[in-house]
Amino acid sequence: MSKRLRGAVALLACLVLGACGSATATPDRPVYTWDMTVTVGESSTWYQAAERFAETLSRESGGRMELRIFTGEQLSAGDPAAGVEQLMNGDKDFSYNSTIIYAGIDPRFGAINAPFLYRGYDEADRALDGGATAAYEKLSSEIGVKMLGFGESGFRQLTNNVRSVSKPADLSGIKVRIPGIGMFTDIFRSLGANPTTMNFSEVFTSLQQGTIEGQENPMDVISSAGLAEVQRHLTVWNYVYDPLILGMNQDLFRSLSPEDRKIVQKAAADANSFQIETNRGLEQQQIDEQSKLMTTTELTDAQVARFRAAVRPLYESYEPVWGPAMVRAVSPER
């Protein structure tokens, strides 16, 4: 019997949950205990939203739904890609993960993370509302994940210990940690950097020891992980928009009653809205705070245009990988 059925001592609970989650049968409705992971720590907006999700689930279900939250991808030894695979096969129940992590499993997920695709949140929001959200819900379903909407890491920025970066040539030779998908390798190689991949759980120590010289992440991650302790330069260039999928194991979702599905979906919508609002509200504050700790360069539109031109040839290589439907769905032209 799998760990997902421990405590399911009644046949009804087994029938309700199948291989996902754990539940205790009651005379009228089952009681659930579910696991959720986030990639970063307790000071992040990801974790704050997960806590809000847990509180809403408990309140709206009358205490029948308990959500246990694990930071730092604890259930997959710090490996977020392995964590998504756990979500897919039912070894855990919920997670917040970037579309970048999903792209390591299916490269079509990376369409929305194309470099310099959006000039700001207004363009990103128009794309999400205009078709991208629906496209990602369909794509997630194909790999066994019920997408319960988007949260947001925000726009990704750059830190390093070598020099200030304001033009492509400034990245020359810098050893930068990137997410483990080919598109990011190609982006940074095209800009002259020396990209390397590793799990985020290893980044702080690797920067401290000089194994790598830089990294890129949204401000919430840079701030909550305390990277200014081991980095000297920050570049605010908004080069990739990074949404978060609030994912649920699809078989688990389908096993729920219509009433319980509504509770989960309502709680997820509330958590995502809270997370996005909090993330955007904190972003400039975090830039200001980190600017006191690192030498900070905020690129002008003209400087960003030079980077956009430098990486534009990558689109010809990756648009066939993403496919026409996903390219249309994430397009900022609305």
Disulfide bonds with the S-S distance in Angstrom:
none
